[in-house]
């Protein structure tokens, strides 16, 4: 082999070996595709959402405390009525008889009073005449005593008869009231919501209980009765603004405000692991919905706090990771003590339990983080958060306005993305008419 061929062979073998070596070298992983959004300085409002149902602001029961057959119902469900309008009639013959009886009793008692009063007048005249005769020694002291006793007896009869008149008068007033309750009238201007009896049925009212004939409510003022968890209700106050959505009236929102908090807790599944404590919150409409009816399902969003000009990011951009490891000065044989050594006292306020650091648990405590895209890489930053709305969350520290933060995809952000990973920003998908789609639409 000539010298030239030998050199060429060596060069070829060297090139082949170099190529093989390059092929065996580990290649860097491909960049992670992410969606980003710019951190913004803007107002943010914390909201509490809850489900509930429409109800009339004022709901009343139309009932009676007397018993009798229901003779008429001149109204129907859904009908609007005026205060004082007749809604139904109960058989009133028994009450009419009682009224007549007690009226007669009052009249008789008053007639007796007139008779006794006349007798007393005569008795007093006789007493004065007897007193004169006694002075003239024409009548005895015994005659005087009899005359005085007769006056006192008749005065006692008069007092008793006056009490009887008062008693009969009270019974008459009760009978008149019961007679009035036989006619059912509307206590308010409103709408008949539900009729619970039919004509011909027996109404069974008494002094101790009333039989409800129908329900009515004032639908000109509507409200939502929503159920809120115990942790959310503490931030709600009367007057807080609210937005109301009604399932039966889609694509429309109504404005309202918190009109009241029911302080009585609703406890479900008490004494079990599934125990839940909630409270009812009433939300009034600024303007009642025209087609709103009691019982319609609703969703409310209550604004409980607003912060102006704060740094915000999409709420999904905040995730959790183990805190970045920091250098710790740990002895060569931490966890053991040399002979004669004393254990160091526990940190103040830990009751002997050291904080969850790498030196004690072997794993840092998870913290809230965001990933900032910088120079083509994901930079993990620990952040502290403030209030949150339905879409955004306040960042108290850790990032600046305008920095690009990763907001998706969810799986990438929640598990896969790590500090220092190379990233590739996904371009927004065009929407209808060439407009940017929802991905990457924030800036």
ROTOR-458752 format. One record per residue (C-alpha): residue in three letters; z, x, y. Coordinates in pm, 1 decimal, m for minus. Example, Ala and Ser with C-alpha at 12.3 -4.5 7.8 and 13.67 -1.06 7.14 Angstrom:
BEGIN
ALA  780.0  1230.0  m450.0
SER  714.0  1367.0  m106.0
This chain:
BEGIN
UNK  0.0  0.0  0.0
UNK  m98.5  139.3  334.2
UNK  153.0  179.4  609.6
UNK  m6.8  m102.1  814.6
UNK  9.0  m350.4  529.0
UNK  370.6  m258.3  460.9
UNK  467.9  m322.1  822.7
UNK  283.8  m657.8  820.8
UNK  462.3  m763.0  500.9
UNK  800.4  m676.3  648.8
UNK  723.6  m873.9  963.6
UNK  613.8  m1179.1  764.9
UNK  924.9  m1170.8  548.4
UNK  1140.8  m1134.4  859.3
UNK  978.7  m1434.2  1023.6
UNK  1022.1  m1642.0  708.5
UNK  1388.8  m1543.2  684.6
UNK  1452.3  m1620.6  1052.2
UNK  1287.9  m1960.8  1016.3
UNK  1497.8  m2035.7  709.2
UNK  1813.8  m1929.7  894.5
UNK  1729.3  m2154.0  1188.7
UNK  1671.7  m2442.9  951.7
UNK  2014.1  m2394.7  792.7
UNK  2202.9  m2385.7  1125.5
UNK  2395.6  m2713.9  1195.7
UNK  2223.2  m2924.7  1456.1
UNK  2424.3  m3090.9  1733.5
UNK  2476.2  m3466.5  1678.6
UNK  2243.4  m3697.0  1871.1
UNK  2381.8  m3838.8  2196.1
UNK  2570.8  m4166.6  2172.9
UNK  2393.1  m4456.2  2339.8
UNK  2621.6  m4634.5  2586.6
UNK  2612.3  m4902.6  2853.2
UNK  2767.2  m4813.7  3187.3
UNK  2888.1  m4979.9  3503.2
UNK  3005.0  m4838.8  3834.0
UNK  3369.7  m4865.6  3934.0
UNK  3385.6  m5096.8  4235.5
UNK  3626.7  m5148.0  4521.0
UNK  3659.1  m5523.4  4560.6
UNK  3909.8  m5810.6  4555.7
UNK  4037.7  m5921.2  4216.4
UNK  4222.9  m6237.7  4121.4
UNK  4449.0  m6274.5  3820.6
UNK  4394.4  m6604.9  3643.7
UNK  4575.2  m6802.2  3376.8
UNK  4354.8  m7021.9  3161.3
UNK  4476.9  m7322.9  2967.3
UNK  4350.9  m7634.7  2795.6
UNK  4462.4  m7985.8  2878.9
UNK  4361.3  m8347.6  2925.9
UNK  4290.4  m8572.8  3221.7
UNK  4547.0  m8833.6  3308.6
UNK  4615.2  m9071.4  3593.0
UNK  4846.9  m8926.9  3855.4
UNK  5050.2  m9247.3  3829.7
UNK  5075.1  m9435.9  3501.1
UNK  5291.7  m9748.1  3466.9
UNK  5384.8  m9984.5  3186.2
UNK  5343.0  m10357.8  3237.7
UNK  5617.7  m10513.9  3026.4
UNK  5859.7  m10803.2  3001.0
UNK  6225.8  m10831.3  2905.3
UNK  6193.6  m11193.2  2787.7
UNK  6070.4  m11336.4  2460.6
UNK  5791.9  m11587.6  2432.1
UNK  5434.2  m11646.3  2323.5
UNK  5163.2  m11475.4  2528.9
UNK  4962.9  m11768.0  2667.6
UNK  4693.4  m11592.3  2872.7
UNK  4544.7  m11250.8  2956.2
UNK  4294.7  m11292.8  3240.5
UNK  4212.0  m10918.2  3253.9
UNK  4042.0  m10665.8  3025.4
UNK  4064.8  m10291.5  2967.0
UNK  3890.8  m10086.3  3234.6
UNK  3922.3  m10360.5  3496.5
UNK  4043.1  m10260.9  3841.6
UNK  4322.5  m10476.8  3980.0
UNK  4523.9  m10505.5  4299.6
UNK  4898.8  m10487.6  4336.5
UNK  5052.2  m10833.2  4273.6
UNK  4749.8  m10966.2  4084.1
UNK  4836.7  m11185.2  3781.2
UNK  4769.0  m10998.0  3456.5
UNK  4916.9  m11234.2  3197.5
UNK  5136.8  m11537.8  3135.2
UNK  5419.5  m11576.6  2883.3
UNK  5545.2  m11920.2  2772.8
UNK  5808.1  m12004.0  3035.2
UNK  5950.7  m12334.3  2913.2
UNK  6278.4  m12180.9  2793.8
UNK  6328.3  m12001.6  3126.4
UNK  6245.8  m12317.9  3321.6
UNK  6509.6  m12510.1  3122.2
UNK  6767.9  m12240.4  3191.1
UNK  6689.4  m12250.5  3562.6
UNK  6735.2  m12628.0  3567.1
UNK  7063.4  m12600.1  3374.8
UNK  7217.9  m12342.2  3607.4
UNK  7095.8  m12520.9  3918.3
UNK  7274.2  m12832.9  3796.7
UNK  7584.8  m12625.8  3728.5
UNK  7582.1  m12486.9  4081.7
UNK  7533.6  m12835.7  4228.9
UNK  7820.5  m12983.1  4023.8
UNK  8052.1  m12697.0  4115.0
UNK  7974.0  m12738.5  4484.1
UNK  8037.7  m13115.1  4459.6
UNK  8376.2  m13042.6  4301.6
UNK  8453.3  m12806.3  4587.7
UNK  8386.3  m13087.1  4835.2
UNK  8619.4  m13321.4  4643.2
UNK  8896.9  m13064.6  4614.4
UNK  8861.8  m12973.7  4982.7
UNK  8911.4  m13343.4  5072.1
UNK  9217.5  m13358.9  4846.8
UNK  9364.1  m13050.3  5011.1
UNK  9316.0  m13206.7  5354.2
UNK  9502.6  m13519.0  5238.7
UNK  9775.3  m13307.9  5074.3
UNK  9834.2  m13116.4  5396.5
UNK  9865.9  m13442.9  5594.7
UNK  10119.2  m13570.5  5339.9
UNK  10309.6  m13241.9  5366.2
UNK  10334.7  m13267.8  5745.1
UNK  10455.9  m13630.7  5719.4
UNK  10719.3  m13534.9  5459.3
UNK  10842.4  m13246.5  5677.4
UNK  10893.8  m13499.0  5963.2
UNK  11080.2  m13742.9  5738.7
UNK  11306.4  m13466.2  5609.3
UNK  11401.6  m13378.0  5968.0
UNK  11487.1  m13746.4  6022.9
UNK  11685.4  m13753.3  5697.0
UNK  11441.5  m14015.9  5568.8
UNK  11312.1  m13792.5  5283.9
UNK  11484.0  m13549.7  5051.5
UNK  11422.2  m13180.4  4999.5
UNK  11284.2  m13271.1  4656.7
UNK  11012.6  m13479.5  4820.2
UNK  10927.0  m13180.7  5041.5
UNK  10899.3  m12947.7  4740.8
UNK  10662.8  m13189.7  4565.3
UNK  10436.6  m13210.0  4870.1
UNK  10425.2  m12830.1  4904.9
UNK  10349.6  m12786.5  4533.0
UNK  10065.2  m13037.6  4548.8
UNK  9900.1  m12840.1  4830.7
UNK  9928.1  m12512.3  4638.4
UNK  9786.1  m12665.8  4319.3
UNK  9482.0  m12804.5  4497.2
UNK  9427.6  m12472.4  4679.7
UNK  9428.3  m12299.6  4339.1
UNK  9178.5  m12553.3  4206.6
UNK  8957.4  m12482.1  4509.7
UNK  8963.9  m12104.9  4453.3
UNK  8878.5  m12149.7  4085.0
UNK  8593.3  m12383.2  4169.8
UNK  8451.4  m12132.4  4419.8
UNK  8453.2  m11868.2  4145.5
UNK  8270.3  m12112.4  3919.0
UNK  8007.7  m12164.9  4188.2
UNK  7960.1  m11787.5  4222.0
UNK  7932.1  m11753.3  3843.0
UNK  7678.0  m12033.2  3816.9
UNK  7487.2  m11889.2  4111.7
UNK  7463.3  m11551.8  3935.4
UNK  7340.4  m11717.8  3617.1
UNK  7085.5  m11910.0  3821.3
UNK  6954.8  m11590.8  3983.7
UNK  6922.9  m11427.2  3640.3
UNK  6735.2  m11730.2  3510.9
UNK  6502.9  m11722.9  3812.9
UNK  6437.3  m11350.6  3755.4
UNK  6358.4  m11412.0  3387.9
UNK  6129.8  m11694.7  3491.7
UNK  5944.3  m11456.6  3723.1
UNK  5908.3  m11205.5  3438.1
UNK  5716.8  m11464.3  3241.3
UNK  5429.5  m11402.6  3481.9
UNK  5296.2  m11046.2  3446.5
UNK  5170.6  m10896.8  3773.6
UNK  5019.6  m10558.9  3865.5
UNK  5285.2  m10322.1  4006.5
UNK  5023.8  m10096.1  4171.8
UNK  4658.2  m10085.3  4266.5
UNK  4488.4  m9937.4  3962.5
UNK  4293.7  m9976.3  3641.0
UNK  4391.8  m10143.2  3314.0
UNK  4400.1  m9852.1  3068.4
UNK  4515.5  m10022.1  2748.7
UNK  4615.3  m10374.5  2641.1
UNK  4864.4  m10369.6  2354.7
UNK  4897.6  m10745.1  2282.0
UNK  4662.1  m11037.2  2223.8
UNK  4686.3  m11397.8  2340.7
UNK  4907.2  m11593.0  2101.1
UNK  5119.6  m11295.9  1996.3
UNK  5495.1  m11306.3  2037.6
UNK  5640.1  m11091.8  2315.3
UNK  5981.2  m10970.7  2201.7
UNK  6167.5  m10858.1  2509.5
UNK  6542.3  m10851.3  2564.9
UNK  6803.8  m10729.6  2808.7
UNK  6822.1  m10399.6  2616.2
UNK  6450.0  m10336.0  2565.0
UNK  6117.4  m10434.1  2713.6
UNK  5801.6  m10514.6  2518.8
UNK  5505.8  m10328.3  2673.2
UNK  5205.0  m10556.4  2710.8
UNK  4962.2  m10313.6  2876.6
UNK  4928.5  m9975.1  3047.6
UNK  4764.8  m9921.7  3383.7
UNK  4710.0  m9623.5  3609.4
UNK  4585.0  m9527.9  3950.0
UNK  4257.6  m9348.2  3878.4
UNK  4186.9  m9273.0  4243.4
UNK  4423.2  m8977.0  4198.4
UNK  4363.8  m8784.5  3875.4
UNK  4532.0  m8474.8  3736.3
UNK  4513.9  m8243.9  3437.0
UNK  4818.2  m8193.2  3218.8
UNK  4768.6  m7845.3  3071.6
UNK  4977.4  m7652.3  2820.2
UNK  5062.5  m7292.2  2918.2
UNK  5240.3  m7023.2  2715.7
UNK  5589.0  m6911.6  2813.1
UNK  5470.7  m6563.3  2917.2
UNK  5202.4  m6699.7  3150.4
UNK  5397.8  m6984.7  3310.1
UNK  5640.6  m6749.0  3488.5
UNK  5359.9  m6638.4  3721.3
UNK  5249.6  m6990.5  3814.1
UNK  5378.5  m7161.0  4128.8
UNK  5321.1  m7498.1  4289.5
UNK  5025.9  m7479.8  4526.7
UNK  4834.9  m7212.8  4328.7
UNK  4461.3  m7278.6  4346.4
UNK  4286.6  m7385.2  4027.3
UNK  3938.7  m7447.4  3892.4
UNK  3890.4  m7735.6  3649.7
UNK  3614.2  m7788.7  3395.9
UNK  3576.9  m8119.1  3208.0
UNK  3404.6  m8109.2  2869.3
UNK  3241.4  m8448.3  2924.2
UNK  3102.7  m8343.0  3265.4
UNK  2923.4  m8012.8  3187.4
UNK  2781.0  m7766.3  3438.2
UNK  3024.8  m7876.6  3707.1
UNK  3350.9  m7729.1  3831.1
UNK  3619.8  m7908.5  4028.8
UNK  3869.6  m7755.6  4267.8
UNK  4237.4  m7834.7  4249.5
UNK  4587.8  m7696.2  4277.1
UNK  4910.6  m7679.1  4078.7
UNK  5103.7  m7993.6  4169.5
UNK  5400.5  m7952.3  3938.6
UNK  5566.3  m7761.7  3655.4
UNK  5746.5  m7944.0  3375.5
UNK  6060.7  m7737.7  3314.5
UNK  6121.7  m7886.6  2967.6
UNK  5987.6  m7648.7  2699.9
UNK  5764.4  m7762.7  2413.9
UNK  5872.5  m7570.1  2101.5
UNK  5643.0  m7584.5  1800.4
UNK  5743.2  m7469.2  1451.5
UNK  6100.0  m7382.8  1558.5
UNK  6285.0  m7128.3  1349.2
UNK  5970.1  m6990.8  1184.2
UNK  5744.8  m6691.6  1238.8
UNK  5489.9  m6934.1  1384.2
UNK  5727.7  m7059.3  1656.1
UNK  5546.6  m7110.8  1986.0
UNK  5698.5  m7209.5  2320.6
UNK  5483.0  m7369.1  2588.4
UNK  5526.9  m7559.4  2913.6
UNK  5321.7  m7835.6  3073.2
UNK  5160.9  m7768.4  3411.3
UNK  5010.3  m8044.4  3625.4
UNK  4693.1  m7964.7  3821.3
UNK  4579.5  m8213.9  4084.2
UNK  4217.1  m8253.2  4195.7
UNK  4119.6  m8198.2  4556.1
UNK  3867.4  m8476.5  4494.2
UNK  3895.9  m8690.1  4180.8
UNK  3586.5  m8680.6  3954.0
UNK  3388.2  m9002.8  3973.9
UNK  3336.8  m9030.9  3598.0
UNK  3668.3  m8881.8  3490.4
UNK  3873.7  m9089.5  3248.4
UNK  4224.3  m9037.3  3109.9
UNK  4224.7  m8836.1  2788.6
UNK  3912.6  m8628.0  2858.5
UNK  3945.5  m8267.3  2740.4
UNK  3963.5  m8013.6  3022.2
UNK  4003.3  m7642.7  3082.0
UNK  4178.6  m7500.9  3386.8
UNK  4181.0  m7156.9  3542.8
UNK  4478.4  m7098.6  3773.9
UNK  4469.8  m6817.8  4032.2
UNK  4817.3  m6662.6  4031.4
UNK  4764.5  m6339.3  4230.2
UNK  4494.7  m6167.8  4439.2
UNK  4465.5  m5798.1  4533.7
UNK  4215.3  m5693.4  4801.1
UNK  4007.7  m5374.0  4812.3
UNK  4115.2  m5223.2  4480.7
UNK  3923.2  m5020.5  4223.0
UNK  3800.1  m5242.4  3940.1
UNK  3600.6  m5194.2  3621.4
UNK  3475.8  m5442.0  3361.4
UNK  3770.5  m5547.8  3149.3
UNK  3600.5  m5429.1  2830.3
UNK  3573.0  m5074.7  2972.3
UNK  3945.7  m5017.4  2920.6
UNK  4029.6  m4918.4  2565.4
UNK  4304.1  m4720.0  2392.6
UNK  4309.5  m4372.9  2245.2
UNK  4568.5  m4116.4  2152.8
UNK  4675.3  m3922.4  2458.6
UNK  4521.9  m3579.3  2505.3
UNK  4736.3  m3312.1  2343.3
UNK  4935.8  m3095.9  2578.8
UNK  5080.7  m2754.4  2500.7
UNK  5437.8  m2774.9  2386.1
UNK  5674.4  m2487.0  2331.0
UNK  5787.2  m2545.2  1977.2
UNK  5997.5  m2293.0  1784.8
UNK  5854.4  m2124.0  1475.9
UNK  6072.3  m2334.4  1248.0
UNK  6131.4  m2652.6  1444.3
UNK  6348.9  m2899.7  1260.4
UNK  6583.0  m2634.0  1111.4
UNK  6897.7  m2476.5  1255.2
UNK  7019.3  m2124.4  1204.7
UNK  7376.3  m2074.5  1087.7
UNK  7615.4  m2140.5  1372.8
UNK  7354.6  m2303.7  1594.6
UNK  7430.0  m2639.7  1750.4
UNK  7181.8  m2920.7  1780.7
UNK  7061.6  m2988.3  2134.3
UNK  7179.6  m3318.2  2281.7
UNK  6923.5  m3602.3  2278.5
UNK  6735.5  m3674.9  2601.5
UNK  6918.4  m3909.9  2834.7
UNK  6853.8  m4277.5  2771.5
UNK  6700.2  m4231.0  2425.2
UNK  7010.6  m4308.4  2217.8
UNK  6928.0  m4006.9  2006.2
UNK  6565.2  m4107.4  1948.8
UNK  6322.3  m3858.0  2096.8
UNK  6016.9  m3997.4  2275.4
UNK  5703.1  m4044.1  2061.2
UNK  5537.9  m3706.6  2119.6
UNK  5339.7  m3482.4  1885.2
UNK  5655.0  m3277.5  1820.6
UNK  5837.9  m3572.6  1665.0
UNK  5577.3  m3810.3  1527.5
UNK  5285.6  m3577.4  1469.2
UNK  5059.7  m3816.1  1661.0
UNK  5037.9  m3885.0  2035.5
UNK  5121.5  m4231.0  2161.8
UNK  4811.1  m4445.6  2232.0
UNK  4739.3  m4486.8  2602.0
UNK  4492.7  m4686.9  2808.6
UNK  4175.7  m4492.7  2884.2
UNK  3827.1  m4528.7  3024.7
UNK  3529.1  m4306.2  2950.1
UNK  3350.9  m4170.4  3257.3
UNK  2992.6  m4046.6  3215.0
UNK  2966.5  m3705.0  3380.0
UNK  2690.8  m3447.5  3328.4
UNK  2563.3  m3632.1  3022.7
UNK  2899.6  m3637.2  2849.1
UNK  3182.4  m3887.4  2803.8
UNK  3498.6  m3776.1  2978.6
UNK  3808.7  m3960.8  2860.1
UNK  4056.2  m4040.7  3137.0
UNK  4396.2  m4197.2  3106.0
UNK  4441.6  m4486.5  3349.6
UNK  4708.1  m4726.7  3463.4
UNK  4601.6  m5085.6  3513.1
UNK  4706.9  m5367.6  3743.0
UNK  4608.7  m5734.1  3736.7
UNK  4304.2  m5864.3  3552.4
UNK  4057.8  m6145.7  3606.1
UNK  3841.9  m6301.3  3336.3
UNK  3580.9  m6024.3  3375.3
UNK  3738.1  m5726.6  3555.7
UNK  4061.0  m5528.7  3561.1
UNK  4232.3  m5335.7  3839.9
UNK  4260.9  m4956.4  3796.2
UNK  4559.4  m4805.3  3976.5
UNK  4470.7  m4441.1  3912.8
UNK  4244.0  m4221.0  3705.8
UNK  3898.6  m4295.8  3846.8
UNK  3724.4  m4324.4  4181.0
UNK  3491.1  m4579.4  4332.2
UNK  3132.4  m4534.6  4220.4
UNK  3203.5  m4337.9  3901.7
UNK  3006.1  m4457.0  3600.8
UNK  3231.2  m4591.4  3324.9
UNK  3128.1  m4686.3  2972.9
UNK  3151.7  m5061.8  2910.0
UNK  2975.6  m5092.1  2574.9
UNK  2862.9  m5138.5  2307.9
UNK  3197.2  m5270.8  2186.2
UNK  3207.7  m5084.1  1854.3
UNK  3109.5  m4757.2  2017.2
UNK  3371.2  m4793.5  2288.3
UNK  3648.3  m4922.5  2065.2
UNK  3622.2  m4666.4  1783.8
UNK  3338.1  m4417.4  1783.6
UNK  3321.9  m4262.7  2130.4
UNK  3535.5  m3951.6  2177.4
UNK  3613.7  m3721.8  2466.9
UNK  3328.6  m3476.9  2523.2
UNK  3062.1  m3665.3  2325.4
UNK  2709.2  m3633.6  2457.2
UNK  2589.7  m3974.2  2573.5
UNK  2264.5  m4144.2  2658.3
UNK  2276.4  m4433.0  2903.2
UNK  2089.6  m4739.8  2783.3
UNK  1848.8  m4882.1  3036.0
UNK  1899.6  m5247.7  3135.0
UNK  1684.7  m5484.9  2935.3
UNK  1444.9  m5680.4  3156.3
UNK  1535.5  m6045.6  3190.5
UNK  1308.1  m6339.6  3272.8
UNK  1061.1  m6258.4  3546.4
UNK  1127.4  m5885.1  3515.7
UNK  1486.8  m5912.1  3643.3
UNK  1746.6  m5685.2  3481.7
UNK  1915.2  m5838.2  3180.4
UNK  2288.4  m5859.8  3128.6
UNK  2325.0  m5516.2  2970.5
UNK  2379.4  m5248.0  3227.1
UNK  2340.1  m5501.2  3502.5
UNK  2658.4  m5392.6  3682.4
UNK  2632.7  m5113.2  3935.0
